Amino acid sequence: CKALFQSTCLACHADKGQGLVGPNLTDDAWLHGDTPSEIHHTVAEGFADKGMPSWKAALGPGQVNDVVAFVLSITGTHLPGKEPQGVVASK
């Protein structure tokens, strides 16, 4: 999962998800929802108006699930990086 994340998401989210152009995925703030299904929707469908591409055609369902699993595994690890953006999860 980590290698797949790094090969597809690194340019925007950095190697550990700490954020570059895209948001930091290791904090507790979310732009498009923090549930597994909301994260899946974000990865699969993207948000073109915000620069997030749709990955469903390039990755297929299994690899989209792998990326989502990796994102969920790094959430809450709070790596130094881009400042939080969006709404803080109410977990």
C-alpha positions as CSV (number, residue, x, y, z in Angstrom):
1,C,0.0,0.0,0.0
2,K,2.8,2.4,0.9
3,A,4.6,1.9,-2.4
4,L,1.4,2.4,-4.4
5,F,0.7,5.6,-2.4
6,Q,4.2,6.9,-3.1
7,S,4.0,6.1,-6.8
8,T,0.7,7.8,-7.3
9,C,0.2,10.4,-4.5
10,L,3.7,11.6,-3.7
11,A,3.7,14.6,-6.0
12,C,0.9,16.2,-4.1
13,H,0.9,14.6,-0.7
14,A,4.6,13.9,-0.2
15,D,6.2,10.6,0.6
16,K,4.6,10.1,4.0
17,G,1.3,11.9,3.4
18,Q,2.5,15.1,5.1
19,G,1.3,17.3,2.3
20,L,2.8,19.4,-0.5
21,V,0.4,20.9,-3.0
22,G,-2.3,18.6,-1.6
23,P,-3.3,18.5,2.1
24,N,-1.5,16.8,4.9
25,L,-3.2,13.4,5.3
26,T,-1.6,12.7,8.7
27,D,-3.5,15.3,10.7
28,D,-7.2,15.1,11.8
29,A,-8.6,17.7,9.3
30,W,-10.4,16.7,6.2
31,L,-11.6,18.6,3.1
32,H,-14.0,15.9,1.8
33,G,-14.8,13.7,4.7
34,D,-12.9,11.3,7.0
35,T,-15.0,8.1,6.7
36,P,-13.6,5.2,4.7
37,S,-16.3,5.7,2.1
38,E,-15.7,9.4,1.8
39,I,-12.0,8.9,1.4
40,H,-12.7,6.2,-1.2
41,H,-14.9,8.6,-3.1
42,T,-12.2,11.3,-3.0
43,V,-9.5,8.9,-4.4
44,A,-11.8,7.2,-6.9
45,E,-13.7,10.2,-8.2
46,G,-11.3,13.1,-7.4
47,F,-12.1,16.8,-7.1
48,A,-10.9,18.3,-10.4
49,D,-11.7,21.8,-9.2
50,K,-9.3,21.4,-6.4
51,G,-6.6,19.6,-8.4
52,M,-7.3,16.1,-7.1
53,P,-7.5,13.7,-10.1
54,S,-9.8,10.7,-10.3
55,W,-7.7,7.5,-9.8
56,K,-10.4,4.9,-10.5
57,A,-9.5,4.3,-14.2
58,A,-5.7,4.3,-13.6
59,L,-5.8,2.1,-10.5
60,G,-8.9,0.0,-10.6
61,P,-11.0,-0.9,-7.6
62,G,-8.4,-3.0,-5.7
63,Q,-5.6,-0.5,-5.9
64,V,-8.0,2.4,-5.0
65,N,-8.9,0.3,-1.9
66,D,-5.1,-0.1,-1.2
67,V,-4.6,3.7,-1.3
68,V,-7.5,4.3,1.0
69,A,-6.2,1.7,3.4
70,F,-2.8,3.4,3.5
71,V,-4.4,6.8,4.0
72,L,-6.4,5.5,6.9
73,S,-3.2,4.0,8.4
74,I,-1.4,7.3,8.5
75,T,-4.3,9.4,9.7
76,G,-3.7,10.8,13.1
77,T,0.1,10.3,13.0
78,H,0.5,14.1,12.8
79,L,3.7,14.3,10.8
80,P,5.2,17.7,10.4
81,G,4.2,19.2,7.1
82,K,1.4,21.3,5.6
83,E,-0.9,23.0,8.1
84,P,-4.3,21.3,8.6
85,Q,-7.0,22.2,6.1
86,G,-10.7,21.5,6.3
87,V,-12.8,20.3,9.1
88,V,-11.3,18.4,12.1
89,A,-12.8,14.9,12.4
90,S,-15.0,14.4,15.4
91,K,-13.6,11.0,16.3
